[in-house]
């Protein structure tokens, strides 16, 4: 009897293929029915046999469909409830995560609000703020020490230079003067490096990158021209707004121009160019950078010419300044000479729309 009932059910449902598809739902419905029967005192075997013998296949299919629909609806409602509970419950944590992500070099003094944190994570937020306090204290101490040391060395060095030159013969003064010049540049670079690393503690202001680049080129024009090189300036736009520390960006540009003079022969051409999307390029037509040191060119105390007068800090300072501004310093690949780029694009700066762009090559001027 049971076997014939199952065969009739299979033919009614459309054959073995559909039965296999509905098998999980059938089992689920049967299991629920058996549990109900056990609650009423029947054994599972008795209730299963009674179910198969007494119920018509069409009615059984309807019961299975109704049970499956109810179960799916219940599971869906449970999933929606769990999602809403988690979404609402984790909202304070998402807010804390956004605030923590906004803390960077320019906002090292920012802290997470403990009062708005869930009670369970409040101790973690307090520990995080305490770690930021220690980090800020260490950064300030490091910056102050480097800056004070560089400042304190300047006056004794100038005094020592005057005394030594007064004791030397005229023929020896030139060599001594060059050494003192080198020490002076080293102290200046150390001070600039301290300012670049500690600049994270300073406040940002808005300035015009095009105007700043042109001013630096104009200020250094006499030095570059007196060394036998030529200098030109070009910009694809008339103005480009930037949020940052103008003094640090000026230091980066000066270091790139000094580097170009140091590593090019007399007669070389140096170009400062600003693109419309926030890239400043300092290029020259000199010998370029050898492949052996291209990957290490921004490392501290790395000098392309070991016998040169530089201390190997200039390009490292440039990299620090660009990291401080959320940008990147790169050595671009060019066919001739060298081309260093200060790329502010990662920060998302844009050209001031109130100023019309300049046609390509239309703003290039010799300094």
C-alpha positions in Angstrom: 0.0 0.0 0.0 2.8 2.4 0.9 4.7 1.6 -2.2 1.7 2.2 -4.5 1.1 5.5 -2.8 4.6 6.6 -3.4 4.4 5.6 -7.0 1.1 7.6 -7.5 2.8 10.6 -5.8 5.7 10.3 -8.2 3.5 10.2 -11.2 1.4 13.1 -10.0 4.5 15.3 -9.3 5.8 14.7 -12.8 8.3 11.8 -12.5 11.6 11.1 -10.8 13.3 14.3 -11.9 10.8 16.6 -10.1 10.8 14.3 -7.1 14.5 14.7 -6.8 14.2 18.5 -6.9 11.5 18.5 -4.2 13.1 15.9 -2.1 14.6 18.3 0.4 11.3 20.1 0.9 9.5 16.8 1.3 12.0 15.7 3.9 11.7 19.0 5.7 7.9 18.8 5.8 7.9 15.1 6.9 10.3 15.9 9.6 8.2 18.7 10.9 5.1 16.5 10.7 6.9 13.7 12.6 7.9 16.1 15.4 4.3 17.2 15.6 3.1 13.6 15.9 5.7 12.8 18.5 4.3 15.7 20.5 0.8 14.0 20.3 2.1 10.6 21.5 2.4 8.8 18.1 5.6 7.1 17.0 7.3 8.5 13.9 6.7 5.2 12.0 3.0 5.2 12.7 2.5 8.8 11.7 4.6 8.5 8.5 2.6 5.4 7.4 -0.6 7.1 8.2 0.4 10.2 6.3 1.4 8.3 3.2 -1.7 6.0 3.3 -4.4 8.5 4.0 -3.3 11.7 2.2 -4.0 12.1 -1.5 -0.9 13.1 -3.6 -2.4 16.5 -4.6 -3.2 17.3 -1.0 0.3 16.3 0.0 1.9 18.5 -2.6 -0.2 21.4 -1.4 0.8 20.8 2.2 4.5 20.6 1.2 4.2 23.8 -0.8 2.5 25.7 2.0 5.1 24.4 4.5 8.0 25.4 2.3 6.5 28.8 1.7 6.1 29.4 5.4 9.6 28.2 6.2 11.1 30.4 3.5 9.2 33.4 4.7 10.2 32.8 8.2 13.9 32.4 7.3 13.7 35.5 5.2 12.2 37.5 8.0 14.9 36.2 10.4 17.7 37.2 8.0 16.3 40.7 7.5 16.0 41.1 11.3 19.6 39.9 11.8 20.8 42.3 9.1 19.0 45.3 10.6 20.2 44.4 14.1 23.8 44.2 13.0 23.5 47.3 10.8 22.1 49.4 13.7 24.3 47.9 16.3 27.6 48.4 14.4 26.8 52.0 13.4 28.9 53.5 16.2 31.9 51.2 15.3 31.7 52.3 11.7 31.7 56.0 12.8 34.8 55.3 14.9 36.4 53.5 12.0 35.9 56.5 9.7 37.3 58.9 12.3 40.3 56.7 12.9 40.9 56.6 9.1 40.9 60.4 8.9 43.8 60.6 11.4 47.0 61.2 9.4 50.1 63.3 9.3 48.1 66.6 9.1 45.8 65.6 11.9 48.0 63.9 14.4 46.4 65.8 17.3 42.9 64.4 16.5 41.4 61.9 18.9 38.5 59.4 18.9 35.4 60.5 21.0 35.2 58.1 23.9 31.7 59.3 25.0 30.1 58.2 21.7 31.8 54.8 21.7 29.9 51.6 22.8 30.5 50.7 26.3 32.2 47.4 25.3 34.8 49.1 23.1 35.3 52.3 25.2 38.5 50.9 26.9 39.9 50.1 23.4 39.2 53.7 22.2 40.9 55.1 25.4 44.0 53.0 24.8 44.1 54.1 21.1 43.9 57.7 22.1 46.7 57.2 24.7 48.8 55.6 22.0 48.2 58.7 19.8 49.2 61.0 22.7 52.6 59.1 23.0 53.1 59.2 19.3 52.5 62.9 19.0 54.8 63.6 22.0 57.6 61.6 20.3 57.1 63.3 17.0 57.3 66.7 18.6 60.4 65.8 20.6 62.1 64.5 17.5 61.3 67.5 15.4 62.3 70.0 18.1 65.6 68.2 18.7 66.6 68.2 15.1 65.5 71.8 14.5 67.3 73.0 17.7 70.5 71.1 16.8 70.6 72.6 13.4 70.0 76.1 14.6 72.6 75.7 17.4 75.2 74.6 14.9 74.8 77.5 12.5 76.3 80.3 14.7 79.4 78.3 15.9 80.0 77.2 12.4 80.0 80.8 11.1 82.3 81.8 13.9 84.7 78.9 13.3 84.8 79.7 9.6 85.8 83.3 10.2 88.5 82.3 12.6 89.9 79.6 10.4 90.0 81.7 7.3 91.8 84.5 9.1 94.6 82.0 10.1 95.0 80.4 6.7 97.1 81.5 3.8 95.2 82.9 0.8 95.9 79.8 -1.2 94.4 77.6 1.5 91.3 79.7 2.1 89.5 78.4 -1.0 89.6 74.8 0.1 88.6 75.6 3.6 85.7 77.8 2.4 84.4 75.0 0.2 84.4 72.6 3.2 82.5 75.2 5.3 80.0 75.6 2.5 79.5 71.9 2.5 78.9 71.8 6.3 76.6 74.8 6.0 74.5 73.0 3.3 74.4 69.8 5.5 73.1 71.8 8.4 70.5 73.5 6.2 69.4 70.1 4.8 69.1 68.6 8.3 67.0 71.5 9.4 64.8 71.1 6.3 64.5 67.4 6.9 63.4 68.1 10.5 60.8 70.5 9.2 59.6 68.1 6.6 59.2 65.2 9.1 57.7 67.5 11.7 55.6 69.4 9.2 52.9 66.8 10.0 52.3 68.8 13.1 51.6 72.1 11.2 48.4 73.4 9.9 47.6 73.3 6.2 46.7 76.4 4.2 45.5 76.9 0.6 48.0 78.3 -1.9 48.5 78.5 -5.7 50.9 75.8 -6.9 51.6 77.6 -10.2 52.4 80.9 -8.5 54.6 79.2 -5.9 56.5 77.3 -8.6 57.1 80.4 -10.7 58.3 82.3 -7.6 60.8 79.6 -6.7 62.1 79.6 -10.3 62.4 83.4 -10.3 64.3 83.4 -7.0 66.8 80.8 -8.1 67.2 82.1 -11.6 70.3 84.2 -10.8 72.0 81.3 -9.1 71.2 79.0 -12.0 72.2 81.4 -14.7 75.4 82.3 -12.9 76.4 78.6 -12.9 76.2 78.6 -16.7 72.8 76.8 -17.0 69.6 78.1 -18.5 66.2 78.1 -16.8 62.7 78.1 -18.2 59.2 78.0 -16.7 56.0 76.5 -18.2 52.5 76.0 -16.9 49.4 74.5 -18.6 47.1 76.5 -16.3 47.1 79.9 -14.8 46.3 78.7 -11.3 46.1 75.5 -9.4 44.8 75.4 -5.8 46.5 73.2 -3.3 46.0 72.5 0.4 49.2 72.0 2.3 52.3 73.8 3.6 53.7 76.2 1.0 57.0 76.5 2.8 57.6 72.7 2.5 56.6 72.6 -1.1 59.0 75.5 -1.8 61.8 73.5 -0.1 61.1 70.5 -2.3 61.3 72.6 -5.5 64.5 74.3 -4.4 66.1 71.0 -3.7 65.2 69.7 -7.1 66.6 72.8 -8.8 69.8 72.6 -6.8 70.1 68.9 -7.7 69.7 69.7 -11.4 72.5 72.3 -11.2 74.7 69.9 -9.3 74.3 67.1 -11.8 74.4 68.9 -15.1 77.3 70.4 -17.0 77.4 74.2 -17.9 75.2 75.0 -20.8 72.5 72.5 -19.7 68.8 73.6 -20.0 66.6 73.3 -16.9 62.8 73.4 -17.1 60.2 73.8 -14.4 56.7 72.8 -15.7 53.3 72.6 -14.0 50.6 70.3 -15.6 46.8 70.9 -15.4 46.3 67.9 -13.1 48.7 68.8 -10.4 52.2 67.6 -11.3 55.3 69.7 -11.1 58.2 68.6 -13.3 61.9 69.7 -13.0 63.7 68.3 -16.0 67.1 68.9 -17.6 69.1 67.7 -20.6 72.1 66.6 -18.7 73.6 63.1 -18.4 70.6 61.7 -16.5 70.6 59.2 -13.6 72.4 55.9 -14.0 70.4 52.8 -13.8 72.4 51.5 -10.9 71.0 54.2 -8.5 67.6 54.9 -10.0 65.9 52.7 -7.3 67.8 54.3 -4.5 67.8 57.9 -5.6 65.4 59.1 -2.9 67.2 57.3 0.0 69.0 59.3 2.6 72.7 59.9 2.2 72.6 58.4 -1.3 74.7 60.5 -3.6 74.8 60.0 -7.3 78.3 61.5 -7.4 80.3 60.3 -4.3 82.9 63.0 -4.9 80.3 65.8 -5.1 79.5 68.4 -2.6 76.0 67.2 -1.7 75.2 65.4 1.5 72.7 63.0 -0.1 69.7 64.4 1.8 68.1 66.7 -0.8 65.9 64.1 -2.6 65.1 62.3 0.6 63.7 65.6 1.9 61.7 65.9 -1.3 60.2 62.5 -0.7 59.3 63.3 2.9 57.6 66.5 1.9 55.5 64.8 -0.8 54.5 62.0 1.6 53.4 64.7 4.0 51.1 66.1 1.3 49.6 62.8 0.3 51.5 62.9 -3.0 54.5 61.2 -4.5 58.0 62.1 -5.7 59.2 60.2 -8.7 62.0 59.9 -11.2 60.3 59.8 -14.6 61.7 57.8 -17.5 62.8 60.2 -20.3 65.0 59.7 -23.4 67.5 62.4 -22.4 68.5 63.9 -19.1 66.5 63.6 -15.9 63.0 64.5 -15.0 61.8 64.6 -11.4 58.1 64.8 -10.7 56.1 66.2 -7.7 52.8 64.5 -8.1 50.0 66.0 -6.0 47.2 64.1 -7.9 46.6 61.4 -5.2 45.3 64.2 -3.0 42.6 65.1 -5.6 43.5 68.7 -6.2 42.1 70.4 -9.2 42.5 73.5 -11.3 40.6 76.5 -10.3 37.6 76.6 -12.7 37.4 80.3 -12.5 40.7 80.6 -14.4 40.9 79.6 -18.0 43.6 77.0 -19.0 46.6 78.2 -20.9 47.2 76.7 -24.3 49.9 74.1 -24.4 53.3 75.7 -24.6 51.7 79.2 -24.4 53.1 80.1 -21.0 56.7 79.0 -21.4 59.1 81.7 -20.4 62.9 82.0 -20.0 63.9 83.1 -16.6 
